[in-house]
């Protein structure tokens, strides 16, 4: 399930980010605001197996780590993280999940992107029975990540018409103040929390 993702990590080009997404399509990650080809590439895809959403991500990374030691920590502040955002069709609310290379999870339910920063972090925590799996290949500067979520936990009967995106935080011990942030779409604003701009599942 990762061969097509890994193949994109050494490509020179960035494929255009699609508005309409077809399940299984490989998405290149790019500078989330600039659209630039990142220093260390990433690629991801979304699939459906019965009622289970599966995300797959592959990441070049010369310094693989996250210092988080327990679930539902601020994983985007402590090291490398693979993020998945999902909004069911017709909904204002959406979900955000993370996995670190060490399989530390974060699960959030956000009522609206308009005022999400005003809601205390603890009030956004949720348990949607997220399963994660990762593999680390330090000799290849590579790590792989997966999220697995039942659609019913997302209050979603079908993925068709749902909106989603991927994002990645890539940290380095030598410059922890400036992680490289990439996403599967070009953010029109200052944050990836912008469901109207995400991919729509066709």
ABEGO torsion letter per residue (X at the ends): XAAAAAAAAABABBBBBBABBBBGBBBBBBBAAAGBBBABBBBBBBBBBEABBBBBBBBBBABBBBABABBGBBAAAAEBBBBBBBBBBGBABBBBBBBBAAGBBBBBBBABAAAAAABBAAAABBBAGBBBBBBBBAAAGBBBBBBBBBAAAAGBABABGBBBBBBBBBBBAABAABBBBBBABBBABABABBAAABBBBX
